[in-house]
Amino acid sequence: QKEVEQNSGPLSVPEGAIASLNCTYSDRGSQSFFWYRQYSGKSPELIMFIYSNGDKEDGRFTAQLNKASQYVSLLIRDSQPSDSATYLCAVNRYFNAGKSTFGDGTTLTVKP
Amino acid sequence: DVKVTQSSRYLVKRTGEKVFLECVQDMDHENMFWYRQDPGLGLRLIYFSYDVKMKEKGDIPEGYSVSREKKERFSLILESASTNQTSMYLCASSFGQGREFFGPGTRLTVL
């Protein structure tokens, strides 16, 4: 079992819909959780991070964390074609140090 | 804004050559990382460094070494390049709380 697993995708949604990206992790001691966006041919870019159970909203993006279920998700509301990218989930055992473990990513396509 | 730069965007080397990939960050970050990214294999950590002259092996360190003589600079060395090291190499840095900032990447081809 991989340490961080994401839906393999690809995920396709129509413009304006909600895109839901899911991630599960195996290390119960994980403390910090990240979502990166990677456009084709570009490097990953951090878009969201969450440390506590519950929801964290930033514009059209909402990260949801459930430590008991070892589950973190990213919701993108009012999806736009510019959201088409691969989304990487990353999990870190610490709050302020060390290395993160990345999932393989889910590729999202938003169709106009 | 955090800036992470890598010495080359594209690099072509021959089998057996010694290859140096350089990464520089301008935000005084403690942690620096080298990854490689291959289709179907995701992002794999080669080495990371949490301080000057300190390093720790990642998931795939074989065939690679690193050097961090100054806080802002982290170098990846391929001692004897092989064709299976053809890949996209990504450098990243982070301050506390694990948020990583990536450089633009170096696409290395080993012939």
Backbone of each chain as ProteinMPNN parsed JSONL, in Angstrom:
{"seq_chain_A": "QKEVEQNSGPLSVPEGAIASLNCTYSDRGSQSFFWYRQYSGKSPELIMFIYSNGDKEDGRFTAQLNKASQYVSLLIRDSQPSDSATYLCAVNRYFNAGKSTFGDGTTLTVKP", "coords_chain_A": {"N_chain_A": [[0.847, -1.195, 0.0], [0.556, 2.197, -0.877], [1.977, 5.082, 0.717], [0.683, 7.521, 0.429], [-2.26, 7.918, -1.22], [-3.988, 8.672, -4.162], [-6.945, 9.32, -6.135], [-6.653, 7.858, -9.25], [-7.575, 8.986, -11.57], [-8.031, 9.957, -15.082], [-9.875, 12.94, -14.102], [-12.781, 14.421, -15.147], [-14.648, 17.336, -15.489], [-17.459, 19.49, -16.109], [-17.271, 22.948, -17.036], [-17.818, 25.249, -14.418], [-18.788, 23.416, -12.62], [-18.417, 21.496, -9.521], [-15.312, 20.262, -8.618], [-13.972, 17.385, -7.183], [-11.367, 16.196, -5.365], [-9.568, 13.511, -4.079], [-7.726, 12.072, -1.317], [-5.94, 9.669, 0.48], [-4.1, 8.61, 3.364], [-1.485, 6.729, 4.971], [0.044, 6.969, 7.305], [-0.694, 7.407, 10.503], [0.276, 9.285, 12.234], [0.62, 11.644, 10.871], [0.825, 15.18, 10.387], [0.598, 17.505, 8.883], [-0.764, 18.761, 5.827], [-0.994, 18.995, 2.328], [-1.873, 20.547, -0.766], [-0.871, 20.567, -4.075], [-0.673, 22.146, -7.225], [-0.054, 21.242, -10.556], [0.696, 22.315, -13.612], [0.803, 21.15, -16.987], [4.051, 20.43, -18.032], [5.146, 22.183, -16.259], [6.403, 23.087, -12.949], [5.404, 21.839, -9.657], [3.073, 23.74, -7.683], [2.283, 25.186, -4.653], [-1.007, 25.238, -3.423], [-2.863, 24.918, -1.369], [-2.94, 24.367, 2.172], [-3.381, 22.45, 5.137], [-3.909, 21.892, 8.583], [-5.519, 21.173, 10.678], [-8.387, 19.232, 11.697], [-11.335, 19.401, 9.706], [-12.679, 21.994, 7.612], [-11.004, 24.137, 5.305], [-11.05, 27.152, 3.695], [-10.252, 28.868, 0.689], [-10.83, 31.224, -1.394], [-12.044, 29.842, -4.338], [-11.302, 27.343, -3.585], [-11.45, 24.585, -1.35], [-10.081, 22.867, 1.281], [-10.368, 19.782, 2.909], [-10.089, 17.999, 5.908], [-9.865, 14.936, 7.564], [-8.727, 13.415, 10.126], [-9.214, 11.12, 11.604], [-10.279, 9.358, 9.775], [-8.205, 9.384, 8.084], [-7.964, 10.981, 5.772], [-7.936, 13.351, 3.195], [-9.18, 16.023, 1.306], [-9.732, 17.957, -1.686], [-11.734, 20.505, -2.781], [-12.913, 22.104, -5.639], [-14.651, 24.819, -6.451], [-16.988, 26.122, -8.872], [-15.549, 25.394, -11.24], [-12.974, 26.125, -13.577], [-11.692, 26.227, -16.963], [-8.999, 26.877, -16.712], [-8.283, 25.598, -14.421], [-7.548, 23.104, -15.118], [-5.268, 20.64, -14.659], [-2.682, 18.713, -13.028], [-3.177, 17.516, -9.797], [-1.485, 17.317, -6.822], [-1.333, 15.562, -3.825], [0.12, 15.983, -0.645], [1.759, 14.836, 2.283], [2.873, 15.361, 5.59], [4.847, 14.363, 8.354], [5.404, 16.101, 10.342], [4.909, 19.361, 11.862], [6.663, 21.395, 11.277], [9.0, 20.69, 9.985], [11.186, 18.459, 8.157], [10.444, 16.024, 5.567], [7.961, 15.846, 3.025], [5.57, 13.416, 1.936], [4.543, 12.531, -1.226], [1.57, 12.012, -3.143], [0.681, 10.31, -6.225], [-0.763, 11.946, -7.829], [-3.693, 13.472, -9.313], [-5.18, 13.919, -12.382], [-6.934, 16.61, -13.59], [-9.447, 17.66, -15.781], [-11.141, 20.379, -17.018], [-13.929, 20.987, -18.785], [-14.956, 23.284, -21.272]], "CA_chain_A": [[0.0, 0.0, 0.0], [1.316, 3.439, -0.911], [1.777, 5.935, 1.884], [-0.306, 8.538, 0.066], [-2.957, 7.444, -2.406], [-4.964, 9.577, -4.771], [-7.68, 8.781, -7.274], [-5.74, 7.914, -10.387], [-8.126, 9.827, -12.622], [-8.285, 11.404, -15.029], [-11.168, 13.424, -13.684], [-13.269, 15.423, -16.089], [-15.869, 17.997, -15.045], [-17.811, 20.629, -16.967], [-17.035, 24.287, -16.488], [-18.819, 25.694, -13.453], [-19.103, 22.339, -11.673], [-17.49, 21.284, -8.407], [-14.379, 19.148, -8.778], [-13.625, 16.819, -5.882], [-10.146, 15.4, -5.456], [-9.45, 12.796, -2.809], [-6.398, 11.591, -0.945], [-5.858, 8.968, 1.756], [-2.717, 8.424, 3.78], [-1.383, 5.569, 5.857], [0.715, 7.294, 8.557], [-1.657, 8.028, 11.408], [0.924, 10.395, 12.94], [0.8, 12.796, 9.982], [0.375, 16.411, 11.032], [0.335, 18.601, 7.947], [-1.302, 18.234, 4.584], [-0.807, 20.019, 1.302], [-2.283, 20.323, -2.155], [-0.085, 21.277, -5.077], [-1.188, 22.109, -8.597], [1.034, 21.172, -11.524], [0.31, 22.408, -15.015], [1.637, 20.336, -17.876], [5.343, 21.022, -18.374], [5.582, 23.12, -15.205], [6.688, 22.471, -11.656], [4.27, 21.947, -8.719], [2.861, 25.013, -6.99], [1.427, 24.987, -3.479], [-2.244, 26.018, -3.465], [-3.594, 24.839, -0.102], [-2.389, 23.536, 3.227], [-4.321, 22.313, 6.237], [-3.29, 21.196, 9.704], [-6.531, 20.759, 11.658], [-9.602, 18.614, 11.162], [-12.378, 20.315, 9.273], [-12.562, 22.62, 6.307], [-10.284, 25.404, 5.157], [-11.468, 27.707, 2.412], [-9.462, 29.963, 0.128], [-11.427, 31.506, -2.703], [-12.852, 28.732, -4.87], [-10.727, 26.092, -3.112], [-11.678, 24.151, 0.022], [-9.426, 21.64, 1.711], [-11.077, 19.121, 4.002], [-9.23, 17.026, 6.565], [-10.454, 14.054, 8.571], [-7.593, 12.61, 10.59], [-9.699, 9.816, 12.073], [-10.428, 8.534, 8.575], [-6.95, 9.508, 7.324], [-8.519, 11.387, 4.487], [-7.899, 14.779, 2.915], [-9.745, 16.255, -0.02], [-9.71, 19.308, -2.24], [-12.893, 20.838, -3.599], [-12.764, 23.306, -6.448], [-15.987, 25.27, -6.849], [-17.037, 26.917, -10.109], [-14.331, 24.993, -11.958], [-12.661, 26.84, -14.809], [-10.709, 25.506, -17.8], [-7.649, 27.153, -16.205], [-8.008, 24.678, -13.316], [-7.088, 21.84, -15.689], [-3.896, 20.43, -14.195], [-2.545, 17.576, -12.121], [-3.178, 17.957, -8.392], [-0.703, 16.423, -5.98], [-1.547, 15.599, -2.386], [1.359, 15.712, 0.091], [1.516, 14.638, 3.711], [4.109, 15.5, 6.361], [4.672, 13.86, 9.71], [5.673, 17.158, 11.309], [4.369, 20.679, 11.551], [7.619, 22.432, 10.879], [10.296, 20.158, 9.559], [11.158, 17.175, 7.499], [10.041, 15.874, 4.19], [6.607, 15.414, 2.749], [5.37, 12.296, 1.012], [3.602, 12.953, -2.262], [0.814, 11.072, -3.946], [1.025, 10.32, -7.643], [-1.493, 13.01, -8.5], [-4.917, 13.26, -10.084], [-5.272, 14.893, -13.466], [-8.27, 17.19, -13.731], [-9.745, 18.41, -16.995], [-12.392, 21.124, -16.942], [-14.345, 21.179, -20.181], [-15.793, 24.486, -21.444]], "C_chain_A": [[0.883, 1.245, 0.0], [1.002, 4.264, 0.322], [0.72, 6.993, 1.636], [-0.944, 8.099, -1.249], [-3.97, 8.464, -2.871], [-5.729, 8.827, -5.848], [-6.805, 8.938, -8.515], [-6.251, 8.819, -11.5], [-7.967, 9.187, -13.988], [-9.713, 11.739, -14.641], [-11.582, 14.536, -14.642], [-14.569, 16.005, -15.56], [-16.194, 19.127, -16.01], [-17.506, 21.944, -16.267], [-18.18, 24.695, -15.573], [-19.179, 24.651, -12.413], [-18.112, 22.33, -10.515], [-16.623, 20.075, -8.723], [-13.954, 18.687, -7.397], [-12.444, 15.865, -6.051], [-9.872, 14.794, -4.089], [-8.065, 12.217, -2.595], [-6.505, 10.85, 0.386], [-4.394, 8.722, 2.082], [-2.643, 7.359, 4.854], [-0.767, 5.902, 7.217], [-0.215, 8.071, 9.473], [-1.062, 9.217, 12.163], [1.118, 11.641, 12.09], [0.14, 14.029, 10.572], [0.01, 17.52, 10.058], [0.094, 18.045, 6.55], [-1.356, 19.351, 3.545], [-1.42, 19.574, -0.021], [-1.438, 21.215, -3.062], [-0.784, 21.12, -6.424], [0.003, 22.1, -9.543], [0.46, 21.213, -12.938], [1.293, 21.598, -15.854], [2.924, 21.07, -18.243], [5.886, 22.0, -17.354], [5.864, 22.365, -13.916], [5.489, 22.651, -10.714], [4.277, 23.29, -7.998], [1.899, 24.766, -5.838], [0.17, 25.853, -3.595], [-3.015, 25.977, -2.156], [-2.789, 24.036, 0.898], [-3.377, 23.535, 4.381], [-3.672, 21.483, 7.326], [-4.319, 20.603, 10.674], [-7.718, 20.112, 10.966], [-10.614, 19.676, 10.773], [-12.083, 20.858, 7.893], [-11.72, 23.886, 6.387], [-10.567, 25.921, 3.755], [-10.537, 28.829, 1.981], [-9.987, 30.204, -1.276], [-12.297, 30.36, -3.156], [-12.378, 27.364, -4.357], [-11.096, 25.839, -1.649], [-10.925, 22.864, 0.259], [-10.181, 21.082, 2.897], [-10.18, 18.044, 4.571], [-10.029, 16.24, 7.591], [-9.359, 13.095, 9.017], [-8.042, 11.223, 11.045], [-9.83, 8.839, 10.904], [-9.187, 8.567, 7.69], [-7.237, 9.881, 5.886], [-8.413, 12.894, 4.354], [-8.416, 14.985, 1.491], [-9.592, 17.718, -0.407], [-10.946, 19.478, -3.11], [-12.591, 22.115, -4.361], [-14.159, 23.679, -6.94], [-15.893, 26.091, -8.118], [-15.784, 26.649, -10.949], [-14.2, 25.74, -13.288], [-11.689, 26.02, -15.657], [-9.269, 25.723, -17.322], [-7.298, 26.304, -14.99], [-7.513, 23.323, -13.823], [-5.597, 21.675, -15.407], [-3.863, 19.1, -13.453], [-2.411, 18.11, -10.701], [-2.498, 16.892, -7.544], [-1.058, 16.651, -4.517], [-0.216, 15.268, -1.712], [1.073, 15.705, 1.577], [2.855, 14.68, 4.438], [3.869, 15.076, 7.806], [4.791, 14.981, 10.756], [4.986, 18.437, 10.9], [5.407, 21.576, 10.92], [8.97, 21.89, 10.428], [10.089, 18.948, 8.681], [10.589, 17.2, 6.102], [8.592, 15.432, 4.101], [6.625, 14.194, 1.834], [4.266, 12.68, 0.046], [2.835, 11.767, -2.824], [1.201, 11.213, -5.408], [0.267, 11.368, -8.442], [-2.75, 12.546, -9.191], [-4.982, 14.34, -11.146], [-6.718, 15.317, -13.664], [-8.365, 17.924, -15.067], [-11.099, 19.08, -16.814], [-12.777, 21.499, -18.364], [-15.263, 22.386, -20.307], [-17.21, 24.106, -21.879]], "O_chain_A": [[1.835, 1.342, 0.774], [-0.082, 4.167, 0.897], [-0.055, 7.324, 2.533], [-0.261, 7.929, -2.259], [-4.711, 9.041, -2.075], [-5.246, 7.841, -6.405], [-6.285, 10.02, -8.789], [-5.466, 9.355, -12.282], [-7.783, 7.972, -14.063], [-10.633, 10.942, -14.822], [-10.82, 15.466, -14.905], [-15.491, 15.264, -15.219], [-15.297, 19.664, -16.66], [-17.492, 22.017, -15.039], [-19.353, 24.515, -15.901], [-19.82, 24.978, -11.414], [-17.112, 23.049, -10.52], [-17.128, 19.002, -9.054], [-13.615, 19.502, -6.539], [-12.516, 14.873, -6.777], [-9.937, 15.479, -3.069], [-7.335, 11.915, -3.539], [-7.109, 11.366, 1.327], [-3.552, 8.638, 1.187], [-3.618, 7.111, 5.563], [-1.022, 5.193, 8.191], [-0.489, 9.249, 9.244], [-1.799, 10.06, 12.674], [1.727, 12.606, 12.552], [-0.935, 13.96, 11.168], [-0.805, 18.385, 10.381], [0.654, 17.025, 6.15], [-1.713, 20.49, 3.845], [-1.472, 18.386, -0.339], [-1.309, 22.421, -2.853], [-1.399, 20.093, -6.711], [0.956, 22.857, -9.36], [-0.177, 20.263, -13.394], [2.448, 21.395, -15.478], [2.882, 22.207, -18.712], [6.953, 22.582, -17.549], [5.601, 21.168, -13.806], [4.65, 23.52, -10.946], [5.324, 23.884, -7.742], [0.823, 24.2, -6.032], [0.263, 27.057, -3.835], [-3.755, 26.914, -1.856], [-2.043, 23.132, 0.523], [-4.117, 24.498, 4.58], [-2.978, 20.505, 7.051], [-4.024, 19.652, 11.398], [-8.017, 20.401, 9.807], [-10.734, 20.713, 11.425], [-11.34, 20.263, 7.112], [-11.722, 24.601, 7.389], [-10.353, 25.225, 2.763], [-10.092, 29.636, 2.797], [-9.641, 29.492, -2.219], [-13.2, 29.945, -2.431], [-12.992, 26.342, -4.665], [-11.061, 26.748, -0.82], [-11.101, 21.885, -0.466], [-10.586, 21.827, 3.79], [-9.58, 17.267, 3.83], [-10.776, 16.81, 8.386], [-9.099, 12.086, 8.361], [-7.303, 10.252, 10.877], [-9.529, 7.652, 11.031], [-9.117, 7.872, 6.676], [-6.825, 9.214, 4.936], [-8.753, 13.633, 5.278], [-8.115, 14.201, 0.59], [-9.357, 18.587, 0.432], [-11.181, 18.712, -4.044], [-12.078, 23.084, -3.801], [-14.768, 22.962, -7.734], [-14.855, 26.684, -8.412], [-15.058, 27.573, -11.316], [-15.175, 25.952, -14.009], [-10.941, 25.203, -15.12], [-8.417, 24.854, -17.507], [-6.142, 26.285, -14.566], [-7.099, 22.483, -13.024], [-4.775, 22.471, -15.86], [-4.891, 18.448, -13.277], [-1.638, 19.031, -10.437], [-2.887, 15.724, -7.55], [-1.08, 17.784, -4.036], [0.497, 14.369, -2.159], [0.246, 16.474, 2.067], [3.844, 14.114, 3.974], [2.835, 15.385, 8.399], [4.344, 14.835, 11.893], [4.539, 18.594, 9.764], [5.068, 22.435, 10.106], [9.975, 22.596, 10.498], [8.968, 18.477, 8.488], [10.295, 18.255, 5.54], [8.072, 14.742, 4.979], [7.564, 13.976, 1.069], [3.185, 13.104, 0.456], [3.371, 10.667, -2.962], [1.95, 12.115, -5.783], [0.608, 11.648, -9.591], [-2.869, 11.391, -9.602], [-4.855, 15.528, -10.85], [-7.605, 14.489, -13.876], [-7.483, 18.702, -15.432], [-12.088, 18.42, -16.495], [-12.059, 22.223, -19.053], [-16.23, 22.516, -19.557], [-18.053, 24.982, -22.072]]}, "seq_chain_B": "DVKVTQSSRYLVKRTGEKVFLECVQDMDHENMFWYRQDPGLGLRLIYFSYDVKMKEKGDIPEGYSVSREKKERFSLILESASTNQTSMYLCASSFGQGREFFGPGTRLTVL", "coords_chain_B": {"N_chain_B": [[8.287, 37.367, -3.012], [9.012, 33.885, -2.963], [11.867, 32.588, -4.498], [13.093, 30.0, -6.397], [15.717, 28.811, -8.131], [17.057, 26.949, -10.867], [19.943, 25.596, -12.389], [19.912, 24.844, -15.088], [17.492, 24.509, -17.705], [17.23, 22.555, -19.623], [19.219, 19.714, -20.294], [21.716, 17.794, -21.826], [23.506, 14.879, -21.63], [26.234, 12.495, -21.759], [26.404, 8.947, -21.315], [28.075, 7.895, -18.409], [29.258, 10.311, -17.849], [29.999, 12.855, -15.411], [27.611, 14.664, -13.702], [26.362, 17.799, -12.777], [23.812, 19.341, -11.035], [22.443, 22.379, -10.191], [20.929, 24.261, -7.572], [19.366, 27.108, -6.327], [18.096, 29.082, -3.71], [16.333, 31.971, -2.556], [15.301, 32.709, -0.098], [16.221, 32.147, 2.426], [15.637, 29.619, 3.404], [15.508, 26.719, 5.496], [15.287, 24.038, 4.721], [16.008, 21.993, 1.929], [15.4, 20.274, -1.159], [15.772, 17.533, -3.443], [14.108, 16.148, -6.158], [13.014, 13.61, -8.461], [10.961, 13.351, -11.323], [8.909, 11.221, -13.021], [6.907, 9.958, -15.694], [4.061, 8.214, -14.644], [5.325, 7.371, -12.343], [5.339, 9.324, -10.516], [6.341, 11.843, -8.113], [9.482, 11.555, -6.808], [11.562, 11.444, -4.007], [14.946, 12.242, -3.841], [17.192, 13.21, -2.325], [17.347, 15.118, 0.689], [18.043, 18.166, 2.478], [18.476, 19.58, 5.644], [19.923, 21.525, 6.748], [22.938, 23.473, 6.463], [25.543, 21.546, 5.165], [24.29, 19.292, 6.082], [22.525, 16.331, 5.346], [20.073, 14.066, 4.089], [19.112, 10.836, 3.072], [16.709, 10.213, 0.535], [14.034, 8.507, -1.02], [15.143, 7.312, -3.279], [18.154, 7.282, -3.469], [20.286, 6.077, -4.765], [23.053, 6.205, -6.924], [23.25, 8.89, -6.889], [24.565, 11.89, -5.399], [24.834, 14.597, -3.026], [25.403, 18.068, -2.266], [25.748, 20.592, 0.124], [26.986, 23.387, 0.781], [26.549, 26.033, 1.283], [23.824, 27.86, 2.674], [21.896, 28.705, 0.843], [22.229, 27.196, -1.427], [21.975, 24.126, -3.144], [23.237, 21.228, -4.338], [22.952, 18.685, -6.771], [24.459, 15.69, -7.644], [25.333, 13.559, -10.216], [27.159, 10.861, -10.253], [28.119, 9.109, -12.223], [26.636, 9.256, -14.997], [23.725, 7.548, -16.139], [21.539, 5.972, -18.556], [19.082, 5.438, -17.402], [18.747, 7.492, -15.7], [17.703, 9.556, -17.009], [15.397, 12.082, -16.858], [12.984, 14.356, -15.342], [14.198, 16.728, -13.18], [13.57, 18.114, -10.092], [13.99, 20.773, -7.91], [13.394, 21.872, -4.582], [12.482, 24.106, -1.914], [11.913, 24.783, 1.591], [10.465, 26.556, 4.348], [9.557, 26.569, 7.772], [6.8, 24.391, 8.636], [6.53, 22.867, 6.441], [5.804, 23.689, 3.872], [6.478, 23.555, 0.548], [8.475, 25.055, -2.006], [8.92, 25.056, -5.382], [11.5, 24.837, -7.865], [11.923, 25.604, -11.416], [12.597, 23.255, -12.701], [14.775, 20.8, -14.214], [15.229, 19.295, -17.219], [16.727, 16.415, -17.859], [18.572, 14.607, -20.164], [20.102, 11.582, -20.792], [22.365, 10.195, -22.899]], "CA_chain_B": [[7.994, 36.006, -3.46], [10.108, 32.924, -2.923], [12.371, 32.216, -5.803], [13.997, 28.868, -6.467], [16.22, 28.729, -9.501], [17.872, 25.798, -11.2], [20.991, 26.07, -13.294], [19.594, 24.6, -16.498], [16.17, 23.96, -17.977], [17.447, 21.337, -20.401], [20.608, 19.277, -20.242], [21.955, 16.518, -22.497], [24.808, 14.356, -21.232], [26.547, 11.159, -22.249], [26.571, 7.907, -20.308], [29.368, 7.892, -17.742], [29.677, 11.67, -17.469], [29.623, 13.382, -14.099], [26.651, 15.729, -13.966], [26.052, 18.656, -11.635], [22.606, 20.158, -11.112], [22.521, 23.372, -9.122], [19.673, 24.864, -7.153], [19.574, 28.242, -5.433], [16.869, 29.73, -3.203], [16.675, 33.311, -2.049], [14.457, 33.061, 1.039], [16.813, 31.728, 3.699], [14.953, 28.41, 3.859], [16.368, 25.706, 6.098], [15.187, 22.752, 4.049], [16.044, 21.936, 0.466], [15.05, 18.933, -1.617], [15.876, 17.142, -4.843], [13.187, 15.119, -6.596], [12.873, 13.37, -9.879], [9.561, 13.081, -11.673], [8.799, 10.412, -14.228], [5.515, 9.584, -15.976], [3.605, 6.977, -14.021], [6.032, 7.094, -11.081], [5.126, 10.432, -9.598], [7.453, 12.643, -7.607], [10.25, 10.725, -5.89], [12.594, 12.201, -3.311], [16.288, 11.676, -3.971], [17.883, 13.636, -1.111], [17.016, 16.433, 1.202], [18.997, 18.768, 3.413], [17.778, 20.419, 6.615], [20.839, 22.563, 7.204], [24.217, 23.449, 5.736], [26.358, 20.333, 5.33], [23.469, 18.176, 6.568], [21.748, 15.731, 4.269], [19.431, 12.802, 4.433], [18.685, 10.116, 1.875], [15.291, 10.073, 0.278], [13.57, 7.181, -1.422], [15.928, 6.749, -4.389], [19.447, 7.978, -3.496], [21.349, 5.323, -5.451], [23.559, 6.835, -8.134], [23.269, 10.339, -6.694], [25.069, 12.481, -4.171], [24.439, 16.003, -2.905], [26.317, 18.949, -1.538], [25.167, 21.87, 0.573], [28.052, 24.146, 1.444], [25.936, 27.303, 1.701], [22.411, 27.666, 2.968], [21.03, 28.988, -0.291], [22.59, 26.399, -2.601], [21.921, 22.673, -2.938], [23.656, 20.642, -5.617], [22.75, 17.254, -7.003], [25.558, 15.179, -8.469], [25.242, 12.212, -10.768], [28.585, 10.502, -10.305], [28.373, 8.499, -13.527], [25.272, 9.28, -15.533], [23.252, 6.386, -16.886], [20.33, 6.304, -19.32], [17.9, 5.379, -16.533], [18.647, 8.736, -14.953], [16.975, 10.518, -17.841], [14.222, 12.425, -16.068], [12.816, 15.745, -14.909], [14.711, 16.908, -11.822], [12.965, 19.277, -9.458], [14.515, 21.22, -6.627], [12.415, 22.614, -3.793], [12.937, 24.542, -0.593], [10.81, 25.078, 2.483], [10.696, 27.038, 5.699], [8.775, 25.743, 8.667], [5.446, 23.973, 8.302], [6.529, 21.915, 5.344], [5.337, 24.178, 2.572], [7.605, 23.522, -0.374], [8.468, 25.909, -3.189], [9.683, 24.334, -6.389], [12.132, 25.489, -9.0], [11.29, 25.311, -12.707], [12.937, 21.911, -13.16], [15.785, 20.536, -15.234], [14.972, 18.051, -17.952], [18.023, 15.808, -18.167], [18.593, 13.454, -21.066], [21.397, 10.903, -20.808], [22.417, 9.401, -24.145]], "C_chain_B": [[9.234, 35.128, -3.349], [10.563, 32.629, -4.333], [13.355, 31.068, -5.656], [14.429, 28.746, -7.909], [17.077, 27.481, -9.661], [18.767, 26.171, -12.369], [20.651, 25.892, -14.77], [18.156, 24.145, -16.632], [16.267, 22.639, -18.724], [18.937, 21.02, -20.39], [20.702, 17.937, -20.962], [23.375, 16.088, -22.16], [24.984, 12.95, -21.8], [26.679, 10.203, -21.073], [27.982, 7.955, -19.738], [29.867, 9.259, -17.33], [29.264, 11.974, -16.039], [28.773, 14.626, -14.351], [26.366, 16.493, -12.677], [24.77, 19.446, -11.929], [22.603, 21.09, -9.901], [21.155, 23.96, -8.834], [19.989, 25.975, -6.149], [18.225, 28.806, -5.013], [17.247, 31.013, -2.479], [15.901, 33.695, -0.798], [14.971, 32.515, 2.361], [16.115, 30.49, 4.281], [15.948, 27.411, 4.422], [16.444, 24.445, 5.238], [15.271, 22.895, 2.536], [15.964, 20.481, 0.023], [15.417, 18.76, -3.09], [14.941, 15.975, -5.105], [13.473, 14.802, -8.058], [11.421, 12.982, -10.143], [9.528, 12.389, -13.024], [7.348, 10.033, -14.441], [5.174, 8.248, -15.335], [4.262, 6.647, -12.692], [5.909, 8.231, -10.085], [6.413, 11.149, -9.227], [8.201, 11.799, -6.579], [11.414, 11.518, -5.317], [13.935, 11.492, -3.419], [17.082, 11.944, -2.688], [17.214, 14.892, -0.592], [18.03, 16.879, 2.241], [18.229, 19.7, 4.336], [18.68, 21.487, 7.209], [22.116, 22.465, 6.362], [25.006, 22.212, 6.156], [25.588, 19.14, 5.886], [22.638, 17.638, 5.415], [21.141, 14.432, 4.762], [18.952, 12.139, 3.149], [17.172, 10.12, 1.772], [14.977, 8.646, -0.119], [14.448, 6.514, -2.47], [17.3, 7.415, -4.479], [20.527, 7.31, -4.349], [21.741, 6.027, -6.755], [23.663, 8.339, -8.053], [24.019, 10.7, -5.417], [24.683, 13.952, -4.177], [25.494, 16.762, -2.131], [25.562, 20.199, -1.145], [26.199, 22.577, 1.428], [27.562, 25.5, 1.936], [24.437, 27.089, 1.814], [21.544, 27.799, 1.724], [21.226, 28.038, -1.466], [22.625, 24.91, -2.276], [22.189, 22.026, -4.281], [23.385, 19.151, -5.635], [23.809, 16.79, -7.985], [25.23, 13.763, -8.921], [26.67, 11.788, -11.039], [28.979, 9.932, -11.663], [27.01, 8.298, -14.185], [24.948, 8.005, -16.319], [21.92, 6.746, -17.552], [19.08, 6.264, -18.445], [17.785, 6.587, -15.597], [18.093, 9.884, -15.807], [15.644, 10.81, -17.163], [14.093, 13.938, -15.957], [13.269, 15.818, -13.455], [14.184, 18.222, -11.261], [13.623, 19.536, -8.116], [13.409, 21.968, -5.897], [13.063, 23.077, -2.5], [11.72, 24.814, 0.28], [11.316, 25.707, 3.775], [9.857, 26.152, 6.613], [7.432, 25.384, 8.093], [5.358, 23.229, 6.984], [6.076, 22.406, 3.998], [6.521, 24.322, 1.62], [7.388, 24.406, -1.589], [9.43, 25.296, -4.198], [10.349, 25.265, -7.387], [11.48, 25.048, -10.291], [11.603, 23.925, -13.257], [14.053, 21.898, -14.191], [15.446, 19.218, -15.909], [16.308, 17.52, -18.434], [17.814, 14.608, -19.088], [20.005, 12.88, -21.056], [21.416, 9.953, -22.0], [23.433, 8.275, -24.028]], "O_chain_B": [[10.354, 35.57, -3.607], [9.754, 32.444, -5.243], [14.32, 31.148, -4.896], [13.599, 28.595, -8.805], [17.729, 27.024, -8.723], [18.388, 26.966, -13.229], [21.058, 26.699, -15.605], [17.647, 23.457, -15.747], [15.484, 21.719, -18.487], [19.789, 21.905, -20.464], [19.878, 17.049, -20.743], [24.329, 16.835, -22.377], [24.034, 12.311, -22.253], [27.027, 10.613, -19.966], [28.96, 8.042, -20.479], [30.806, 9.361, -16.54], [28.296, 11.414, -15.526], [29.157, 15.518, -15.108], [26.156, 15.897, -11.621], [24.67, 20.129, -12.948], [22.74, 20.658, -8.757], [20.332, 24.134, -9.733], [20.791, 25.786, -5.234], [17.328, 28.987, -5.836], [18.316, 31.128, -1.879], [15.837, 34.876, -0.455], [14.211, 32.432, 3.326], [16.017, 30.338, 5.498], [17.063, 27.262, 3.922], [17.513, 23.863, 5.052], [14.681, 23.801, 1.947], [16.401, 19.575, 0.732], [15.378, 19.709, -3.873], [14.958, 14.964, -4.403], [14.075, 15.59, -8.787], [10.755, 12.373, -9.307], [10.042, 12.893, -14.022], [6.622, 9.808, -13.472], [5.914, 7.274, -15.472], [3.813, 5.745, -11.986], [6.332, 8.105, -8.936], [7.423, 11.072, -9.927], [7.614, 11.373, -5.585], [12.154, 12.178, -6.047], [14.049, 10.301, -3.129], [17.578, 11.016, -2.049], [16.589, 15.636, -1.348], [18.772, 16.073, 2.803], [17.427, 20.515, 3.878], [18.258, 22.261, 8.068], [22.329, 21.487, 5.645], [25.113, 21.887, 7.338], [26.175, 18.087, 6.135], [22.111, 18.403, 4.607], [21.62, 13.799, 5.703], [18.446, 12.808, 2.247], [16.456, 10.042, 2.77], [15.581, 7.698, 0.383], [14.496, 5.286, -2.547], [17.588, 8.061, -5.486], [21.565, 7.914, -4.623], [20.892, 6.39, -7.569], [24.098, 8.998, -8.997], [24.092, 9.907, -4.478], [24.26, 14.489, -5.201], [26.345, 16.19, -1.449], [24.839, 20.792, -1.946], [26.267, 22.384, 2.642], [28.101, 26.049, 2.897], [23.861, 26.241, 1.131], [20.559, 27.076, 1.574], [20.445, 28.079, -2.417], [23.215, 24.484, -1.283], [21.457, 22.248, -5.246], [23.568, 18.454, -4.637], [24.031, 17.413, -9.024], [24.896, 12.893, -8.117], [27.314, 12.3, -11.954], [30.049, 10.241, -12.186], [26.33, 7.298, -13.952], [25.78, 7.47, -17.052], [21.259, 7.707, -17.157], [18.116, 6.981, -18.716], [16.847, 6.687, -14.807], [18.031, 11.031, -15.365], [14.853, 9.898, -16.919], [14.955, 14.694, -16.406], [12.789, 15.067, -12.606], [14.33, 19.286, -11.864], [13.788, 18.63, -7.298], [12.58, 22.625, -6.527], [14.062, 22.515, -2.051], [10.625, 25.049, -0.229], [12.426, 25.436, 4.232], [9.487, 25.05, 6.208], [6.975, 26.022, 7.144], [4.269, 22.985, 6.465], [5.972, 21.616, 3.059], [7.44, 25.106, 1.858], [6.286, 24.5, -2.128], [10.599, 25.051, -3.899], [9.833, 26.335, -7.709], [10.579, 24.209, -10.276], [10.938, 23.468, -14.186], [14.246, 22.857, -14.939], [15.382, 18.168, -15.269], [16.942, 18.107, -19.311], [16.998, 13.726, -18.823], [20.98, 13.597, -21.283], [20.602, 9.035, -22.099], [23.614, 7.507, -24.973]]}, "name": "protein", "num_of_chains": 2, "seq": "QKEVEQNSGPLSVPEGAIASLNCTYSDRGSQSFFWYRQYSGKSPELIMFIYSNGDKEDGRFTAQLNKASQYVSLLIRDSQPSDSATYLCAVNRYFNAGKSTFGDGTTLTVKPDVKVTQSSRYLVKRTGEKVFLECVQDMDHENMFWYRQDPGLGLRLIYFSYDVKMKEKGDIPEGYSVSREKKERFSLILESASTNQTSMYLCASSFGQGREFFGPGTRLTVL"}
